[in-house]
């Protein structure tokens, strides 16, 4: 299963989204507390939606061109 791959990807995506979203608010001139709260809230929400969709596709056995997690569709996995 691709759980290890997913954990690594989300461990990278969450802080990156946090910095980008919070940084944009900071550049807009918002208070630092608001920037941190905004970045945390929306990064968790966005990563959660993406992860939920990915898990749904994986459980249903649906092919996802972006994810490419199904062993039958991934030429890099050994059979």
mmCIF file of the N, C-alpha and C atoms, coordinates in Angstrom:
data_MODEL
# 
_entry.id   MODEL 
# 
loop_
_atom_site.group_PDB 
_atom_site.id 
_atom_site.type_symbol 
_atom_site.label_atom_id 
_atom_site.label_alt_id 
_atom_site.label_comp_id 
_atom_site.label_asym_id 
_atom_site.label_entity_id 
_atom_site.label_seq_id 
_atom_site.pdbx_PDB_ins_code 
_atom_site.Cartn_x 
_atom_site.Cartn_y 
_atom_site.Cartn_z 
_atom_site.occupancy 
_atom_site.B_iso_or_equiv 
_atom_site.pdbx_formal_charge 
_atom_site.auth_seq_id 
_atom_site.auth_comp_id 
_atom_site.auth_asym_id 
_atom_site.auth_atom_id 
_atom_site.pdbx_PDB_model_num 
ATOM 1   N N  . UNK A 1 1  ? 0.847   -1.189 0.000   1.00 0.00 ? 1  UNK A N  1 
ATOM 2   C CA . UNK A 1 1  ? 0.000   0.000  0.000   1.00 0.00 ? 1  UNK A CA 1 
ATOM 3   C C  . UNK A 1 1  ? 0.883   1.241  0.000   1.00 0.00 ? 1  UNK A C  1 
ATOM 4   N N  . UNK A 1 2  ? 0.349   2.279  -0.462  1.00 0.00 ? 2  UNK A N  1 
ATOM 5   C CA . UNK A 1 2  ? 1.122   3.501  -0.656  1.00 0.00 ? 2  UNK A CA 1 
ATOM 6   C C  . UNK A 1 2  ? 1.057   4.436  0.543   1.00 0.00 ? 2  UNK A C  1 
ATOM 7   N N  . UNK A 1 3  ? 0.778   3.898  1.723   1.00 0.00 ? 3  UNK A N  1 
ATOM 8   C CA . UNK A 1 3  ? 0.601   4.755  2.901   1.00 0.00 ? 3  UNK A CA 1 
ATOM 9   C C  . UNK A 1 3  ? 1.876   5.515  3.234   1.00 0.00 ? 3  UNK A C  1 
ATOM 10  N N  . UNK A 1 4  ? 3.009   4.858  3.151   1.00 0.00 ? 4  UNK A N  1 
ATOM 11  C CA . UNK A 1 4  ? 4.282   5.525  3.464   1.00 0.00 ? 4  UNK A CA 1 
ATOM 12  C C  . UNK A 1 4  ? 4.523   6.707  2.518   1.00 0.00 ? 4  UNK A C  1 
ATOM 13  N N  . UNK A 1 5  ? 4.259   6.482  1.248   1.00 0.00 ? 5  UNK A N  1 
ATOM 14  C CA . UNK A 1 5  ? 4.413   7.542  0.246   1.00 0.00 ? 5  UNK A CA 1 
ATOM 15  C C  . UNK A 1 5  ? 3.486   8.714  0.564   1.00 0.00 ? 5  UNK A C  1 
ATOM 16  N N  . UNK A 1 6  ? 2.252   8.419  0.954   1.00 0.00 ? 6  UNK A N  1 
ATOM 17  C CA . UNK A 1 6  ? 1.281   9.465  1.270   1.00 0.00 ? 6  UNK A CA 1 
ATOM 18  C C  . UNK A 1 6  ? 1.699   10.261 2.493   1.00 0.00 ? 6  UNK A C  1 
ATOM 19  N N  . UNK A 1 7  ? 2.173   9.569  3.511   1.00 0.00 ? 7  UNK A N  1 
ATOM 20  C CA . UNK A 1 7  ? 2.594   10.259 4.740   1.00 0.00 ? 7  UNK A CA 1 
ATOM 21  C C  . UNK A 1 7  ? 3.732   11.223 4.441   1.00 0.00 ? 7  UNK A C  1 
ATOM 22  N N  . UNK A 1 8  ? 4.676   10.799 3.645   1.00 0.00 ? 8  UNK A N  1 
ATOM 23  C CA . UNK A 1 8  ? 5.802   11.671 3.284   1.00 0.00 ? 8  UNK A CA 1 
ATOM 24  C C  . UNK A 1 8  ? 5.305   12.877 2.486   1.00 0.00 ? 8  UNK A C  1 
ATOM 25  N N  . UNK A 1 9  ? 4.423   12.638 1.530   1.00 0.00 ? 9  UNK A N  1 
ATOM 26  C CA . UNK A 1 9  ? 3.907   13.739 0.714   1.00 0.00 ? 9  UNK A CA 1 
ATOM 27  C C  . UNK A 1 9  ? 3.135   14.751 1.551   1.00 0.00 ? 9  UNK A C  1 
ATOM 28  N N  . UNK A 1 10 ? 2.304   14.271 2.466   1.00 0.00 ? 10 UNK A N  1 
ATOM 29  C CA . UNK A 1 10 ? 1.517   15.188 3.282   1.00 0.00 ? 10 UNK A CA 1 
ATOM 30  C C  . UNK A 1 10 ? 2.367   15.866 4.343   1.00 0.00 ? 10 UNK A C  1 
ATOM 31  N N  . UNK A 1 11 ? 3.421   15.194 4.791   1.00 0.00 ? 11 UNK A N  1 
ATOM 32  C CA . UNK A 1 11 ? 4.341   15.827 5.740   1.00 0.00 ? 11 UNK A CA 1 
ATOM 33  C C  . UNK A 1 11 ? 5.081   16.990 5.081   1.00 0.00 ? 11 UNK A C  1 
ATOM 34  N N  . UNK A 1 12 ? 5.244   16.935 3.781   1.00 0.00 ? 12 UNK A N  1 
ATOM 35  C CA . UNK A 1 12 ? 5.859   18.041 3.043   1.00 0.00 ? 12 UNK A CA 1 
ATOM 36  C C  . UNK A 1 12 ? 4.822   19.087 2.621   1.00 0.00 ? 12 UNK A C  1 
ATOM 37  N N  . UNK A 1 13 ? 3.649   18.633 2.223   1.00 0.00 ? 13 UNK A N  1 
ATOM 38  C CA . UNK A 1 13 ? 2.623   19.549 1.710   1.00 0.00 ? 13 UNK A CA 1 
ATOM 39  C C  . UNK A 1 13 ? 2.028   20.436 2.794   1.00 0.00 ? 13 UNK A C  1 
ATOM 40  N N  . UNK A 1 14 ? 1.831   19.895 3.984   1.00 0.00 ? 14 UNK A N  1 
ATOM 41  C CA . UNK A 1 14 ? 1.187   20.667 5.049   1.00 0.00 ? 14 UNK A CA 1 
ATOM 42  C C  . UNK A 1 14 ? 1.998   21.898 5.447   1.00 0.00 ? 14 UNK A C  1 
ATOM 43  N N  . UNK A 1 15 ? 3.288   21.769 5.788   1.00 0.00 ? 15 UNK A N  1 
ATOM 44  C CA . UNK A 1 15 ? 4.029   22.985 6.148   1.00 0.00 ? 15 UNK A CA 1 
ATOM 45  C C  . UNK A 1 15 ? 4.223   23.939 4.966   1.00 0.00 ? 15 UNK A C  1 
ATOM 46  N N  . UNK A 1 16 ? 4.350   23.381 3.762   1.00 0.00 ? 16 UNK A N  1 
ATOM 47  C CA . UNK A 1 16 ? 4.500   24.242 2.593   1.00 0.00 ? 16 UNK A CA 1 
ATOM 48  C C  . UNK A 1 16 ? 3.236   25.073 2.368   1.00 0.00 ? 16 UNK A C  1 
ATOM 49  N N  . UNK A 1 17 ? 2.077   24.435 2.452   1.00 0.00 ? 17 UNK A N  1 
ATOM 50  C CA . UNK A 1 17 ? 0.815   25.168 2.303   1.00 0.00 ? 17 UNK A CA 1 
ATOM 51  C C  . UNK A 1 17 ? 0.642   26.185 3.422   1.00 0.00 ? 17 UNK A C  1 
ATOM 52  N N  . UNK A 1 18 ? 1.043   25.818 4.637   1.00 0.00 ? 18 UNK A N  1 
ATOM 53  C CA . UNK A 1 18 ? 0.957   26.730 5.779   1.00 0.00 ? 18 UNK A CA 1 
ATOM 54  C C  . UNK A 1 18 ? 1.782   27.990 5.528   1.00 0.00 ? 18 UNK A C  1 
ATOM 55  N N  . UNK A 1 19 ? 3.008   27.818 5.074   1.00 0.00 ? 19 UNK A N  1 
ATOM 56  C CA . UNK A 1 19 ? 3.896   28.961 4.830   1.00 0.00 ? 19 UNK A CA 1 
ATOM 57  C C  . UNK A 1 19 ? 3.365   29.827 3.693   1.00 0.00 ? 19 UNK A C  1 
ATOM 58  N N  . UNK A 1 20 ? 2.921   29.200 2.625   1.00 0.00 ? 20 UNK A N  1 
ATOM 59  C CA . UNK A 1 20 ? 2.423   29.965 1.475   1.00 0.00 ? 20 UNK A CA 1 
ATOM 60  C C  . UNK A 1 20 ? 1.163   30.751 1.845   1.00 0.00 ? 20 UNK A C  1 
ATOM 61  N N  . UNK A 1 21 ? 0.193   30.075 2.446   1.00 0.00 ? 21 UNK A N  1 
ATOM 62  C CA . UNK A 1 21 ? -1.069  30.749 2.771   1.00 0.00 ? 21 UNK A CA 1 
ATOM 63  C C  . UNK A 1 21 ? -0.891  31.807 3.856   1.00 0.00 ? 21 UNK A C  1 
ATOM 64  N N  . UNK A 1 22 ? -0.128  31.485 4.889   1.00 0.00 ? 22 UNK A N  1 
ATOM 65  C CA . UNK A 1 22 ? 0.134   32.469 5.939   1.00 0.00 ? 22 UNK A CA 1 
ATOM 66  C C  . UNK A 1 22 ? 0.977   33.625 5.433   1.00 0.00 ? 22 UNK A C  1 
ATOM 67  N N  . UNK A 1 23 ? 1.945   33.321 4.575   1.00 0.00 ? 23 UNK A N  1 
ATOM 68  C CA . UNK A 1 23 ? 2.801   34.361 4.012   1.00 0.00 ? 23 UNK A CA 1 
ATOM 69  C C  . UNK A 1 23 ? 2.049   35.343 3.139   1.00 0.00 ? 23 UNK A C  1 
ATOM 70  N N  . UNK A 1 24 ? 1.094   34.836 2.386   1.00 0.00 ? 24 UNK A N  1 
ATOM 71  C CA . UNK A 1 24 ? 0.283   35.720 1.544   1.00 0.00 ? 24 UNK A CA 1 
ATOM 72  C C  . UNK A 1 24 ? -0.515  36.688 2.409   1.00 0.00 ? 24 UNK A C  1 
ATOM 73  N N  . UNK A 1 25 ? -1.081  36.180 3.485   1.00 0.00 ? 25 UNK A N  1 
ATOM 74  C CA . UNK A 1 25 ? -1.836  37.057 4.384   1.00 0.00 ? 25 UNK A CA 1 
ATOM 75  C C  . UNK A 1 25 ? -0.920  38.086 5.040   1.00 0.00 ? 25 UNK A C  1 
ATOM 76  N N  . UNK A 1 26 ? 0.294   37.670 5.377   1.00 0.00 ? 26 UNK A N  1 
ATOM 77  C CA . UNK A 1 26 ? 1.254   38.594 5.978   1.00 0.00 ? 26 UNK A CA 1 
ATOM 78  C C  . UNK A 1 26 ? 1.631   39.700 4.994   1.00 0.00 ? 26 UNK A C  1 
ATOM 79  N N  . UNK A 1 27 ? 1.825   39.320 3.727   1.00 0.00 ? 27 UNK A N  1 
ATOM 80  C CA . UNK A 1 27 ? 2.148   40.315 2.703   1.00 0.00 ? 27 UNK A CA 1 
ATOM 81  C C  . UNK A 1 27 ? 0.981   41.272 2.446   1.00 0.00 ? 27 UNK A C  1 
ATOM 82  N N  . UNK A 1 28 ? -0.216  40.832 2.737   1.00 0.00 ? 28 UNK A N  1 
ATOM 83  C CA . UNK A 1 28 ? -1.384  41.708 2.617   1.00 0.00 ? 28 UNK A CA 1 
ATOM 84  C C  . UNK A 1 28 ? -1.469  42.701 3.764   1.00 0.00 ? 28 UNK A C  1 
ATOM 85  N N  . UNK A 1 29 ? -0.610  42.523 4.787   1.00 0.00 ? 29 UNK A N  1 
ATOM 86  C CA . UNK A 1 29 ? -0.590  43.454 5.898   1.00 0.00 ? 29 UNK A CA 1 
ATOM 87  C C  . UNK A 1 29 ? -1.427  43.033 7.090   1.00 0.00 ? 29 UNK A C  1 
ATOM 88  N N  . UNK A 1 30 ? -1.806  41.775 7.143   1.00 0.00 ? 30 UNK A N  1 
ATOM 89  C CA . UNK A 1 30 ? -2.614  41.281 8.263   1.00 0.00 ? 30 UNK A CA 1 
ATOM 90  C C  . UNK A 1 30 ? -1.733  41.064 9.494   1.00 0.00 ? 30 UNK A C  1 
ATOM 91  N N  . UNK A 1 31 ? -2.368  40.973 10.651  1.00 0.00 ? 31 UNK A N  1 
ATOM 92  C CA . UNK A 1 31 ? -1.692  40.717 11.920  1.00 0.00 ? 31 UNK A CA 1 
ATOM 93  C C  . UNK A 1 31 ? -1.066  39.319 11.897  1.00 0.00 ? 31 UNK A C  1 
ATOM 94  N N  . UNK A 1 32 ? 0.088   39.151 12.555  1.00 0.00 ? 32 UNK A N  1 
ATOM 95  C CA . UNK A 1 32 ? 0.813   37.880 12.526  1.00 0.00 ? 32 UNK A CA 1 
ATOM 96  C C  . UNK A 1 32 ? -0.017  36.743 13.131  1.00 0.00 ? 32 UNK A C  1 
ATOM 97  N N  . UNK A 1 33 ? -0.781  37.034 14.172  1.00 0.00 ? 33 UNK A N  1 
ATOM 98  C CA . UNK A 1 33 ? -1.647  36.013 14.769  1.00 0.00 ? 33 UNK A CA 1 
ATOM 99  C C  . UNK A 1 33 ? -2.692  35.511 13.792  1.00 0.00 ? 33 UNK A C  1 
ATOM 100 N N  . UNK A 1 34 ? -3.276  36.437 13.065  1.00 0.00 ? 34 UNK A N  1 
ATOM 101 C CA . UNK A 1 34 ? -4.261  36.078 12.051  1.00 0.00 ? 34 UNK A CA 1 
ATOM 102 C C  . UNK A 1 34 ? -3.607  35.253 10.945  1.00 0.00 ? 34 UNK A C  1 
ATOM 103 N N  . UNK A 1 35 ? -2.400  35.636 10.551  1.00 0.00 ? 35 UNK A N  1 
ATOM 104 C CA . UNK A 1 35 ? -1.684  34.918 9.490   1.00 0.00 ? 35 UNK A CA 1 
ATOM 105 C C  . UNK A 1 35 ? -1.417  33.472 9.887   1.00 0.00 ? 35 UNK A C  1 
ATOM 106 N N  . UNK A 1 36 ? -0.987  33.267 11.123  1.00 0.00 ? 36 UNK A N  1 
ATOM 107 C CA . UNK A 1 36 ? -0.714  31.913 11.596  1.00 0.00 ? 36 UNK A CA 1 
ATOM 108 C C  . UNK A 1 36 ? -1.993  31.080 11.656  1.00 0.00 ? 36 UNK A C  1 
ATOM 109 N N  . UNK A 1 37 ? -3.049  31.679 12.171  1.00 0.00 ? 37 UNK A N  1 
ATOM 110 C CA . UNK A 1 37 ? -4.333  30.977 12.267  1.00 0.00 ? 37 UNK A CA 1 
ATOM 111 C C  . UNK A 1 37 ? -4.878  30.642 10.880  1.00 0.00 ? 37 UNK A C  1 
ATOM 112 N N  . UNK A 1 38 ? -4.832  31.598 9.987   1.00 0.00 ? 38 UNK A N  1 
ATOM 113 C CA . UNK A 1 38 ? -5.320  31.401 8.624   1.00 0.00 ? 38 UNK A CA 1 
ATOM 114 C C  . UNK A 1 38 ? -4.524  30.311 7.915   1.00 0.00 ? 38 UNK A C  1 
ATOM 115 N N  . UNK A 1 39 ? -3.203  30.392 8.009   1.00 0.00 ? 39 UNK A N  1 
ATOM 116 C CA . UNK A 1 39 ? -2.347  29.403 7.361   1.00 0.00 ? 39 UNK A CA 1 
ATOM 117 C C  . UNK A 1 39 ? -2.583  28.002 7.886   1.00 0.00 ? 39 UNK A C  1 
ATOM 118 N N  . UNK A 1 40 ? -2.702  27.868 9.200   1.00 0.00 ? 40 UNK A N  1 
ATOM 119 C CA . UNK A 1 40 ? -2.927  26.554 9.800   1.00 0.00 ? 40 UNK A CA 1 
ATOM 120 C C  . UNK A 1 40 ? -4.285  25.986 9.400   1.00 0.00 ? 40 UNK A C  1 
ATOM 121 N N  . UNK A 1 41 ? -5.319  26.792 9.524   1.00 0.00 ? 41 UNK A N  1 
ATOM 122 C CA . UNK A 1 41 ? -6.669  26.331 9.208   1.00 0.00 ? 41 UNK A CA 1 
ATOM 123 C C  . UNK A 1 41 ? -6.784  25.866 7.759   1.00 0.00 ? 41 UNK A C  1 
ATOM 124 N N  . UNK A 1 42 ? -6.382  26.711 6.834   1.00 0.00 ? 42 UNK A N  1 
ATOM 125 C CA . UNK A 1 42 ? -6.580  26.391 5.425   1.00 0.00 ? 42 UNK A CA 1 
ATOM 126 C C  . UNK A 1 42 ? -5.602  25.354 4.900   1.00 0.00 ? 42 UNK A C  1 
ATOM 127 N N  . UNK A 1 43 ? -4.419  25.260 5.472   1.00 0.00 ? 43 UNK A N  1 
ATOM 128 C CA . UNK A 1 43 ? -3.508  24.201 5.036   1.00 0.00 ? 43 UNK A CA 1 
ATOM 129 C C  . UNK A 1 43 ? -4.019  22.842 5.487   1.00 0.00 ? 43 UNK A C  1 
ATOM 130 N N  . UNK A 1 44 ? -4.531  22.750 6.715   1.00 0.00 ? 44 UNK A N  1 
ATOM 131 C CA . UNK A 1 44 ? -5.094  21.482 7.196   1.00 0.00 ? 44 UNK A CA 1 
ATOM 132 C C  . UNK A 1 44 ? -6.328  21.104 6.380   1.00 0.00 ? 44 UNK A C  1 
ATOM 133 N N  . UNK A 1 45 ? -7.195  22.068 6.111   1.00 0.00 ? 45 UNK A N  1 
ATOM 134 C CA . UNK A 1 45 ? -8.397  21.777 5.321   1.00 0.00 ? 45 UNK A CA 1 
ATOM 135 C C  . UNK A 1 45 ? -8.054  21.319 3.902   1.00 0.00 ? 45 UNK A C  1 
ATOM 136 N N  . UNK A 1 46 ? -7.143  22.005 3.254   1.00 0.00 ? 46 UNK A N  1 
ATOM 137 C CA . UNK A 1 46 ? -6.824  21.654 1.873   1.00 0.00 ? 46 UNK A CA 1 
ATOM 138 C C  . UNK A 1 46 ? -6.134  20.298 1.778   1.00 0.00 ? 46 UNK A C  1 
ATOM 139 N N  . UNK A 1 47 ? -5.209  20.017 2.679   1.00 0.00 ? 47 UNK A N  1 
ATOM 140 C CA . UNK A 1 47 ? -4.533  18.722 2.661   1.00 0.00 ? 47 UNK A CA 1 
ATOM 141 C C  . UNK A 1 47 ? -5.511  17.608 3.030   1.00 0.00 ? 47 UNK A C  1 
ATOM 142 N N  . UNK A 1 48 ? -6.440  17.874 3.932   1.00 0.00 ? 48 UNK A N  1 
ATOM 143 C CA . UNK A 1 48 ? -7.435  16.870 4.321   1.00 0.00 ? 48 UNK A CA 1 
ATOM 144 C C  . UNK A 1 48 ? -8.361  16.517 3.158   1.00 0.00 ? 48 UNK A C  1 
ATOM 145 N N  . UNK A 1 49 ? -8.793  17.503 2.423   1.00 0.00 ? 49 UNK A N  1 
ATOM 146 C CA . UNK A 1 49 ? -9.658  17.245 1.268   1.00 0.00 ? 49 UNK A CA 1 
ATOM 147 C C  . UNK A 1 49 ? -8.908  16.422 0.226   1.00 0.00 ? 49 UNK A C  1 
ATOM 148 N N  . UNK A 1 50 ? -7.680  16.779 -0.062  1.00 0.00 ? 50 UNK A N  1 
ATOM 149 C CA . UNK A 1 50 ? -6.895  16.037 -1.039  1.00 0.00 ? 50 UNK A CA 1 
ATOM 150 C C  . UNK A 1 50 ? -6.651  14.608 -0.564  1.00 0.00 ? 50 UNK A C  1 
ATOM 151 N N  . UNK A 1 51 ? -6.313  14.431 0.709   1.00 0.00 ? 51 UNK A N  1 
ATOM 152 C CA . UNK A 1 51 ? -6.063  13.092 1.252   1.00 0.00 ? 51 UNK A CA 1 
ATOM 153 C C  . UNK A 1 51 ? -7.334  12.251 1.236   1.00 0.00 ? 51 UNK A C  1 
ATOM 154 N N  . UNK A 1 52 ? -8.450  12.850 1.598   1.00 0.00 ? 52 UNK A N  1 
ATOM 155 C CA . UNK A 1 52 ? -9.712  12.117 1.584   1.00 0.00 ? 52 UNK A CA 1 
ATOM 156 C C  . UNK A 1 52 ? -10.090 11.646 0.193   1.00 0.00 ? 52 UNK A C  1 
ATOM 157 N N  . UNK A 1 53 ? -9.903  12.497 -0.783  1.00 0.00 ? 53 UNK A N  1 
ATOM 158 C CA . UNK A 1 53 ? -10.184 12.129 -2.164  1.00 0.00 ? 53 UNK A CA 1 
ATOM 159 C C  . UNK A 1 53 ? -9.263  11.016 -2.629  1.00 0.00 ? 53 UNK A C  1 
ATOM 160 N N  . UNK A 1 54 ? -8.021  11.117 -2.256  1.00 0.00 ? 54 UNK A N  1 
ATOM 161 C CA . UNK A 1 54 ? -7.043  10.111 -2.657  1.00 0.00 ? 54 UNK A CA 1 
ATOM 162 C C  . UNK A 1 54 ? -7.358  8.754  -2.027  1.00 0.00 ? 54 UNK A C  1 
ATOM 163 N N  . UNK A 1 55 ? -7.732  8.741  -0.762  1.00 0.00 ? 55 UNK A N  1 
ATOM 164 C CA . UNK A 1 55 ? -8.097  7.497  -0.083  1.00 0.00 ? 55 UNK A CA 1 
ATOM 165 C C  . UNK A 1 55 ? -9.355  6.899  -0.716  1.00 0.00 ? 55 UNK A C  1 
ATOM 166 N N  . UNK A 1 56 ? -10.310 7.745  -1.034  1.00 0.00 ? 56 UNK A N  1 
ATOM 167 C CA . UNK A 1 56 ? -11.540 7.282  -1.680  1.00 0.00 ? 56 UNK A CA 1 
ATOM 168 C C  . UNK A 1 56 ? -11.224 6.607  -3.010  1.00 0.00 ? 56 UNK A C  1 
ATOM 169 N N  . UNK A 1 57 ? -10.420 7.245  -3.843  1.00 0.00 ? 57 UNK A N  1 
ATOM 170 C CA . UNK A 1 57 ? -10.046 6.659  -5.130  1.00 0.00 ? 57 UNK A CA 1 
ATOM 171 C C  . UNK A 1 57 ? -9.309  5.338  -4.939  1.00 0.00 ? 57 UNK A C  1 
ATOM 172 N N  . UNK A 1 58 ? -8.427  5.288  -3.965  1.00 0.00 ? 58 UNK A N  1 
ATOM 173 C CA . UNK A 1 58 ? -7.639  4.082  -3.731  1.00 0.00 ? 58 UNK A CA 1 
ATOM 174 C C  . UNK A 1 58 ? -8.534  2.928  -3.297  1.00 0.00 ? 58 UNK A C  1 
ATOM 175 N N  . UNK A 1 59 ? -9.463  3.186  -2.389  1.00 0.00 ? 59 UNK A N  1 
ATOM 176 C CA . UNK A 1 59 ? -10.359 2.126  -1.895  1.00 0.00 ? 59 UNK A CA 1 
ATOM 177 C C  . UNK A 1 59 ? -11.318 1.633  -2.970  1.00 0.00 ? 59 UNK A C  1 
ATOM 178 N N  . UNK A 1 60 ? -11.742 2.519  -3.837  1.00 0.00 ? 60 UNK A N  1 
ATOM 179 C CA . UNK A 1 60 ? -12.655 2.134  -4.913  1.00 0.00 ? 60 UNK A CA 1 
ATOM 180 C C  . UNK A 1 60 ? -11.917 1.507  -6.089  1.00 0.00 ? 60 UNK A C  1 
ATOM 181 N N  . UNK A 1 61 ? -10.606 1.564  -6.091  1.00 0.00 ? 61 UNK A N  1 
ATOM 182 C CA . UNK A 1 61 ? -9.818  1.007  -7.180  1.00 0.00 ? 61 UNK A CA 1 
ATOM 183 C C  . UNK A 1 61 ? -9.869  1.844  -8.439  1.00 0.00 ? 61 UNK A C  1 
ATOM 184 N N  . UNK A 1 62 ? -10.183 3.113  -8.284  1.00 0.00 ? 62 UNK A N  1 
ATOM 185 C CA . UNK A 1 62 ? -10.277 4.016  -9.429  1.00 0.00 ? 62 UNK A CA 1 
ATOM 186 C C  . UNK A 1 62 ? -8.892  4.550  -9.781  1.00 0.00 ? 62 UNK A C  1 
ATOM 187 N N  . UNK A 1 63 ? -8.618  4.634  -11.059 1.00 0.00 ? 63 UNK A N  1 
ATOM 188 C CA . UNK A 1 63 ? -7.334  5.147  -11.511 1.00 0.00 ? 63 UNK A CA 1 
ATOM 189 C C  . UNK A 1 63 ? -7.301  6.660  -11.369 1.00 0.00 ? 63 UNK A C  1 
ATOM 190 N N  . UNK A 1 64 ? -6.207  7.164  -10.864 1.00 0.00 ? 64 UNK A N  1 
ATOM 191 C CA . UNK A 1 64 ? -5.989  8.601  -10.738 1.00 0.00 ? 64 UNK A CA 1 
ATOM 192 C C  . UNK A 1 64 ? -4.667  8.921  -11.428 1.00 0.00 ? 64 UNK A C  1 
ATOM 193 N N  . UNK A 1 65 ? -4.717  9.691  -12.498 1.00 0.00 ? 65 UNK A N  1 
ATOM 194 C CA . UNK A 1 65 ? -3.507  10.003 -13.252 1.00 0.00 ? 65 UNK A CA 1 
ATOM 195 C C  . UNK A 1 65 ? -2.506  10.796 -12.424 1.00 0.00 ? 65 UNK A C  1 
ATOM 196 N N  . UNK A 1 66 ? -2.992  11.627 -11.520 1.00 0.00 ? 66 UNK A N  1 
ATOM 197 C CA . UNK A 1 66 ? -2.104  12.424 -10.677 1.00 0.00 ? 66 UNK A CA 1 
ATOM 198 C C  . UNK A 1 66 ? -1.471  11.555 -9.598  1.00 0.00 ? 66 UNK A C  1 
ATOM 199 N N  . UNK A 1 67 ? -2.277  10.709 -8.953  1.00 0.00 ? 67 UNK A N  1 
ATOM 200 C CA . UNK A 1 67 ? -1.800  9.882  -7.838  1.00 0.00 ? 67 UNK A CA 1 
ATOM 201 C C  . UNK A 1 67 ? -0.943  8.722  -8.326  1.00 0.00 ? 67 UNK A C  1 
ATOM 202 N N  . UNK A 1 68 ? -1.437  7.990  -9.323  1.00 0.00 ? 68 UNK A N  1 
ATOM 203 C CA . UNK A 1 68 ? -0.757  6.826  -9.878  1.00 0.00 ? 68 UNK A CA 1 
ATOM 204 C C  . UNK A 1 68 ? -0.347  5.856  -8.775  1.00 0.00 ? 68 UNK A C  1 
ATOM 205 N N  . UNK A 1 69 ? -1.271  5.552  -7.863  1.00 0.00 ? 69 UNK A N  1 
ATOM 206 C CA . UNK A 1 69 ? -0.971  4.695  -6.723  1.00 0.00 ? 69 UNK A CA 1 
ATOM 207 C C  . UNK A 1 69 ? -1.410  3.249  -6.889  1.00 0.00 ? 69 UNK A C  1 
ATOM 208 N N  . UNK A 1 70 ? -2.244  2.954  -7.855  1.00 0.00 ? 70 UNK A N  1 
ATOM 209 C CA . UNK A 1 70 ? -2.694  1.583  -8.010  1.00 0.00 ? 70 UNK A CA 1 
ATOM 210 C C  . UNK A 1 70 ? -1.574  0.745  -8.614  1.00 0.00 ? 70 UNK A C  1 
ATOM 211 N N  . UNK A 1 71 ? -1.222  -0.382 -8.005  1.00 0.00 ? 71 UNK A N  1 
ATOM 212 C CA . UNK A 1 71 ? -0.104  -1.193 -8.490  1.00 0.00 ? 71 UNK A CA 1 
ATOM 213 C C  . UNK A 1 71 ? -0.249  -1.618 -9.941  1.00 0.00 ? 71 UNK A C  1 
ATOM 214 N N  . UNK A 1 72 ? -1.455  -1.907 -10.400 1.00 0.00 ? 72 UNK A N  1 
ATOM 215 C CA . UNK A 1 72 ? -1.646  -2.338 -11.781 1.00 0.00 ? 72 UNK A CA 1 
ATOM 216 C C  . UNK A 1 72 ? -1.350  -1.221 -12.773 1.00 0.00 ? 72 UNK A C  1 
ATOM 217 N N  . UNK A 1 73 ? -1.455  0.014  -12.340 1.00 0.00 ? 73 UNK A N  1 
ATOM 218 C CA . UNK A 1 73 ? -1.250  1.154  -13.232 1.00 0.00 ? 73 UNK A CA 1 
ATOM 219 C C  . UNK A 1 73 ? 0.110   1.807  -13.071 1.00 0.00 ? 73 UNK A C  1 
ATOM 220 N N  . UNK A 1 74 ? 0.917   1.284  -12.173 1.00 0.00 ? 74 UNK A N  1 
ATOM 221 C CA . UNK A 1 74 ? 2.210   1.891  -11.900 1.00 0.00 ? 74 UNK A CA 1 
ATOM 222 C C  . UNK A 1 74 ? 3.315   0.978  -12.407 1.00 0.00 ? 74 UNK A C  1 
ATOM 223 N N  . UNK A 1 75 ? 4.009   1.349  -13.480 1.00 0.00 ? 75 UNK A N  1 
ATOM 224 C CA . UNK A 1 75 ? 5.046   0.475  -14.031 1.00 0.00 ? 75 UNK A CA 1 
ATOM 225 C C  . UNK A 1 75 ? 6.267   0.334  -13.119 1.00 0.00 ? 75 UNK A C  1 
ATOM 226 N N  . UNK A 1 76 ? 6.401   1.160  -12.106 1.00 0.00 ? 76 UNK A N  1 
ATOM 227 C CA . UNK A 1 76 ? 7.570   1.106  -11.231 1.00 0.00 ? 76 UNK A CA 1 
ATOM 228 C C  . UNK A 1 76 ? 7.430   0.101  -10.099 1.00 0.00 ? 76 UNK A C  1 
ATOM 229 N N  . UNK A 1 77 ? 6.260   -0.487 -9.918  1.00 0.00 ? 77 UNK A N  1 
ATOM 230 C CA . UNK A 1 77 ? 6.075   -1.452 -8.838  1.00 0.00 ? 77 UNK A CA 1 
ATOM 231 C C  . UNK A 1 77 ? 6.330   -2.858 -9.343  1.00 0.00 ? 77 UNK A C  1 
ATOM 232 N N  . UNK A 1 78 ? 6.894   -3.671 -8.480  1.00 0.00 ? 78 UNK A N  1 
ATOM 233 C CA . UNK A 1 78 ? 7.156   -5.062 -8.828  1.00 0.00 ? 78 UNK A CA 1 
ATOM 234 C C  . UNK A 1 78 ? 5.923   -5.889 -8.546  1.00 0.00 ? 78 UNK A C  1 
ATOM 235 N N  . UNK A 1 79 ? 5.710   -6.919 -9.357  1.00 0.00 ? 79 UNK A N  1 
ATOM 236 C CA . UNK A 1 79 ? 4.537   -7.784 -9.174  1.00 0.00 ? 79 UNK A CA 1 
ATOM 237 C C  . UNK A 1 79 ? 4.956   -9.116 -8.627  1.00 0.00 ? 79 UNK A C  1 
# 
